[in-house]
Amino acid sequence: MELRLDGEVAVITGAANGIGRGVAIAMAEAGAGVALLDRREDDLLAVARHIGTDAVSTHCVDISDPVAVTLAIDEASAALGDPTILVTAAAIDGSVNLLDLGVDDWREMLEVNLNGTFYCLKAILPAMLRRGGGRVIMFGSNIGLKGGSDIAHYGAAKAAVHGLARCAAIDLAPHGITVNAIAPGPVETDMLASMPADWLEVKRSELLTDTFATVDQIVPTVILLASEAGAFYTGSTINVSGGDVLQ
């Protein structure tokens, strides 16, 4: 079954590389207009050139800045039409034991991974309400489901994203907006490669698949949730973790 997104407009954060880049390319191939948000302007432009259509816009923005997020989504609406899809793939991570975790590191992690997700959701809702509905896909993490060592700030932020998705699904259902989260296991991206080698070795050994996921193995779940075929999913956190979390 081919899933199409013709006539839809998607806002994708973290679109310069990794999962966000993969989602942006796949959504464009499925017929959607795509607004690409990230802090890395050169990489954003490279993704836009790869997509190679007129139905793409780029917006260099830090999602931890709510004013800048609102401006970027307003610009996307002006360029492509009101968005009907939001994918929040932008994130940061880090490894530090709780005993050594500082307040500034804690605040930065929540500001990007949790608050940034909230800022994007709030900014896009007026456009979705004008369109009469929409799809919101937030990226959580398997760490938000099971926990992990030396990563309390990341796990707390991602677990909160799962909770936000559930509550937002309830509030937005009367408006035709579905909200779901995806909790991937480790995915071969630049962010994963930045983790310490010993942490990566232990994490790989914990997976039933004995391998990290590729971006291409995560993207189809996003396309399903964004499509009409995914209309009955809402308030869910979908575990795509290679058996790292069993439910």
N, C-alpha and C positions, 0 to 999 in steps of 0.2 A: 504494500500500500504506500503510495507516494503522498507525503504530507505537504500541502501547499499553504503559503501565507500571502497569496496575491491580495493586493489592496490594503495590507496591514503596514503599519509603521512601527518599527522597533527601536527602542533606546537601549543600548548595551553599554554598561560600564566595564572598565577594565579591558576595553576592546583592542588595546595596542598589542597584546600578545596573549599566549596561553589560552585558557578556556574562552575568555571573552572574544578573542580574535576568531577562534574556531566557530563560535556561535554566530558572530557577525557575518562571516563568509557563508555559512550554511543558510542563514535566514535570507540573505540576499539571493542565494541560488534558489530558494523556495519562493521568491517573488516579492518579498517584503522590502520596503524602503528601510534603510538602517542609519541611525544616528550613532556615531561612535564617540564615546566619552572616555578620556584617559588623561593622565598628566604628561604623557610623552608624545609631544606633537609630531616629531619626525616619524615615530613608529605608527601613529594614527594615520598619517598621510600615506605611508607605505601600505597599510591595510586597505585604505580607500582605493589606491591605485590597483591593488590586487583584485578588489571587487569589480572595479572598472565599469560601473554604471552611473547614470545621472542621479539615481535615487539613493545617494549616500551623502552624509554630511559628517564633518569632524568637529569636535569640540574639546579643546584642551582645558581640562577642569580638574580641580582637586575635589573629590566628592565629600571631603570633610568640611567643606565650605558651603553652607546651605544657600547663601545668596548666589554664589557662582553656579551651583547646581540648578537653581531655578532659572537663572539666565540662560544656561546651556539648553535646558529643555524647552524654554520659550523659543530659542533660536532654532532648535530642531523642528518645532511645530511650524514655524514660519517657512522653513526650507522644504519640508517634506509633507506637511500636514500633521494633524494631531495624532500623537502616538497611541497605539492600542496595545503595545507589548512593552514590558520593562523587564530586563534581565540585569541583575546586579551581580556581576562577576568580579568587580574590583575588590581587592583585599590585600592586606599585608599579613605577614606572620613573623615568628621569631621564637627562639628557644632559650629559655632562662628558667632556672629553678625558682619556685615560689619564694624561697628564703632570700633570693637575690633580686626579686622582681621589684622594680621601683615604681613609684606612683606615676611618673611621666610616661614610662613604657606602657603601663596599664591604661592610662588615659588615651594615648595615641592609638592603641589597638582597638579600643572601643569606639573611638571617634571615627576611624576609617571603616571598620568591619561592621559595626552595628549602627552608629549614628549616620554614617554615610548611606547605608541602605535605607534608613528611615527618611533622610532628606530627599533621596531620589523618589521614593514612594510618594511622599507628600507633594513634591513638585509636579509629578506627572498626573496626579488624580484629576485636576481640572480638565485636562485634555481627554482623559478616558471618560469622564462624565459627559463631556460634549459629544463623544462618539457613541455613548450608550453602552459601554462595557470595555473589557480589556482583560489581559492576562499579565500577571506579575509572577516572575520566577526569581526567587532569591537564592543565592548560594550560601548554604551553611557548610557543615563539615561533619565527617565521621567523628572527629574529635568532640564536636558538640553533642554527640550521642553517647559516646563511651568514655570520654576523658582521655588523658594522656599525661605523661611525665614532662616536666619542664616546659609546659605550654598552657598554663592556667589562664592567662589573659586571652589567648586565642580561643581556647575552648569555651570560656565564658561568653565571649562575644558571639561565637557561632551558635551556641545553644540559645542565646537570646534572639538571634535571627530566626531560629525555628519557632520560638514562641511568638515572635512578631508575625510570622506568616500565618500561624493558626488564628490569632486574634484578628488580624486584618481580613482574613477570609470571612469571618463572621460579620464584621462591620460592612464589608464591601459587597457581600452577596446580593443584597437588594438592588444594587446598581449594575449587576451583570458583570462584575469583576471577580475573576478567580485569582487566588493567591496560593502559591505552593513554594516549598523550598526543596532544594536538592542537596543531599549530604554526601559528597563524593569522598572516597578514600584518596590516598595519595595519587596525584596525577603528574605525569612527566611534563613539568613546566619549569620556567626559570625560578619561580618561587620555591618549588620543591628542591631544586638543585642548590638553593642557597642554604639549606638545612645542613647541620653537621653530618659528616660521613657516618659516624657511629650511630646516630639517630636513624639515618636512612637504612642502615643495615638491619637494625632491630625491627624497624617498621616493615620492611620487606618480608622478614621472616614471619611476621604475624598474619600475613595475608594468605587466605586459602588459595588464591590464584598464583601465589609466589612471584608476582610481578606487579609493578605499578601500572595504573591505567594510562592510556593515551588520551589526548584531547578528543580524538575521533570516537572514543568509546563513551564519552560523556555527552557530547553534543546531541545525539538523537533523542535523549530524554528531554532536553530543552525544547527541541522542535515539536515533540509530541505535546508537551504542556502548553505550548504557544498556539497550537493548531485547534481547529474545530474538533478533531478527534480526541483532544484532551479536555473537552468541556466539562466532564464529570469529575475531574480531579480538582479539589480545592481543600485547603487547610491541611494538606499532606506534607510530610517530609519524606522524600524518596531517597532511600539508601542505595547508593551506587558505590559500594566500597570494596569490592573484590573479596567479600566474606570477612572483612575486618570487623564489621558489626553484623550480628545475626539477629533477625527479628521474626 
